[in-house]
Structures are given as structure tokens and as C-alpha cells.
Amino acid sequence: MLLAEIIVYAVEIYLAIGVLFAFWFVISGVNKLDESAKDSGFGFRLIIFFGAVAFWILLTWRLLKGKKRPTEQTAHRQKSLEAK
């Protein structure tokens, strides 16, 4: 019974931190990761809110490292890079 309580409390703490982080992230943090999100509306921010709650550790890590949105890797882009 003690192990189950510890797991439940750990999940509650994780989600509580995630909710706090997600509120900040949808207001201003997403703009630091993806510049095209600056003009996004309420619907987009509502959708990403729940993902930010679940993945707050990953998003925090990306923000701290200063990583931006990754460049898409396609066959066309690879060929243009090889031609240079």
C-alpha cells in the first residue's frame, strides 16, 4: 500500500508542476521554441496545453539548451545540400 501511495503522490506532483509549466509555456514559452507560434490563436494554445503538461520536462530541457524547432530533413533538402 505504501508503494502505491508513493506512486500516486509522485504522479500528482509531476502533473502539478506540468500544469504550472504549461500555463507559462502557452503564454510565452512556445514563442521561444517556435517563432511561427507568435500569431497563433487561443485554439492552438489550448491544444498544446495538454501536451505541455505531459512533456514539461522535455520542453524545459529544450528551452534551457536554447534549441529551436529542428530543420525538416527531406530527400529534396538532402540533394540541395549535396549539390553545394
C-alpha positions in Angstrom: 0.0 0.0 0.0 2.9 2.4 0.8 4.4 1.9 -2.7 1.1 2.7 -4.4 0.7 5.9 -2.3 4.2 7.0 -3.3 3.5 6.4 -6.9 0.2 8.4 -6.7 1.9 11.3 -4.9 4.7 11.3 -7.5 2.3 11.5 -10.4 0.3 14.2 -8.7 3.5 16.3 -8.1 4.5 15.7 -11.8 1.2 16.8 -13.1 1.0 19.8 -10.7 4.4 21.0 -12.0 3.3 20.3 -15.5 0.1 22.4 -15.2 2.1 25.3 -13.8 4.7 25.0 -16.5 2.0 24.6 -19.2 0.3 27.9 -18.2 3.6 29.8 -18.6 4.6 27.8 -21.8 1.4 28.5 -23.7 1.5 32.2 -22.9 5.2 33.0 -23.6 7.4 29.9 -23.7 6.2 28.5 -27.0 7.3 31.7 -28.7 10.9 30.9 -27.7 10.8 27.5 -29.3 8.9 28.3 -32.4 8.7 31.8 -33.9 5.7 30.9 -36.1 3.6 30.4 -32.9 3.7 34.1 -32.1 0.5 34.9 -34.0 -1.3 31.7 -33.0 -4.7 31.9 -31.5 -6.4 30.5 -28.4 -7.3 27.2 -30.1 -3.7 26.3 -30.9 -2.6 27.2 -27.4 -5.4 25.1 -25.9 -4.3 22.1 -27.9 -0.6 22.4 -26.9 -1.5 23.0 -23.3 -2.2 19.3 -22.6 1.0 18.2 -24.4 3.0 20.7 -22.4 1.6 19.2 -19.2 2.7 15.8 -20.2 6.1 16.7 -21.7 7.1 19.6 -19.4 10.5 18.0 -18.7 11.4 17.7 -22.4 10.2 21.2 -23.2 12.1 22.7 -20.2 15.2 20.9 -21.4 14.8 22.3 -24.9 14.3 25.8 -23.5 17.3 25.6 -21.3 19.5 24.4 -24.1 18.2 27.1 -26.4 17.1 24.6 -29.1 14.8 25.9 -31.7 12.4 24.0 -34.0 14.5 21.3 -35.8 15.1 21.7 -39.5 13.0 19.3 -41.5 15.1 16.6 -43.3 13.7 15.6 -46.7 15.2 14.0 -49.7 14.9 17.3 -51.6 16.8 19.2 -48.9 19.5 16.5 -48.7 20.0 16.7 -52.5 20.3 20.5 -52.4 22.9 20.3 -49.6 24.9 17.7 -51.6 24.9 20.0 -54.6 26.7 22.8 -52.7 
